[in-house]
Amino acid sequence: MSLGETVTPLIPLPALARDLGVARLTLKDDGLLPTGSFKARGAAVGMSRLVELGETEIVLPTNGNAGAAWAAYGARAGVKVHVVIPRDAPAITREEAIAAGGDVRVIDGLIGDAGKVSAGLAADNGWFDAATFKEPYRLEGKKTMGFEIAEQLGWRLPEVVVYPTGGGVGLLGMWKAWQELRQLGLLRGDRLPRLVAAQASGCAPVVKAFQTGAAITEPWPDASTAAFGINVPNPLAGGLMLRDLRESGGCAVSIPEEDIAEQRRAAFRREGVHVCPEGACALAAVRALAASGWLGDADVVVLNTGSGLKYPL
């Protein structure tokens, strides 16, 4: 199923690079995809495969953008989509899913609570459970971020890629994509990027586990952040993310709320790019890593995972 997905641009950010103290900074802007977020990547591939398998009705939990994307692709495919969403999720994403014909069920709690309700609905009604990592096809869609970055840079990968991290599908997908490209001999050089997981300080289970040397993440208590897409206190793939971060030689960084808000304004004011709060978190992580000396003179690519138009400044 397709809604006209395109290769999203790599936008050089020279003014922000100077401000943040890095040699070269580039933004991959997935806010330009259908439904206004990178969730279109997983929904396009996942929905296409589910149609091939004969599924006609699915359910998934969401922090907002995934529900909007899967509802839209469901409308395209003729598949009924049920969405379970926390009450505090961005209202516009809920309205998107409803407008696309999705059956939207609002719950009190966080994404983990939505996941429990979604799993129960799947079991009770025989609907396909399309939750993150309960089907493999969303991950295959997110791999396209890694493929595109490689192709756009002439098959030589950047030294550092910073990704706003919640459930971690994109982070794992990119790492998988680059390994496959290397195995196929398509990359110029064997070096893969150092991955950075950027999280909000109000919900940073991956950061805590990385810094303490743990092999798995532990649930984050009282999770809260305006970057709601990464408000995932107990990511199912926490251990896999930690593995890939360490294998890449990367790290994980948590960012205060005020820094996320300021970085959103700075990106728009200095470069004209209207990033989502999650993308701003990743840009703020660049500032923190540059100040610590961790980046050195690295060539840095940051993922902006959604359109800033969904989130009033």
Secondary structure, 3 states (H helix, E strand, C coil): CCCCCCCCCEEECHHHHHHHCCCEEEEEEHHHCHHHECHHHHHHHHHHHHHHCCCCEEEEECCCHHHHHHHHHHHHHCCEEEEEEECCCCHHHHHHHHHCCCEEEEECCCHHHHHHHHHHHHHHHCCEECCECCECHHHHHHHHHHHHHHHHCCCCCCCEEEEECCCCHHHHHHHHHHHHHHHCCCCCCCCCCEEEEEEECCECHHHHHHHHCCCCCCCCCCCCCCCHHHCCCCCCCHHHHHHHHHHHCCEEEEECHHHHHHHHHHHHHHHCCCECHHHHHHHHHHHHHHHHCCCCCCEEEEEECEEHHHCCC
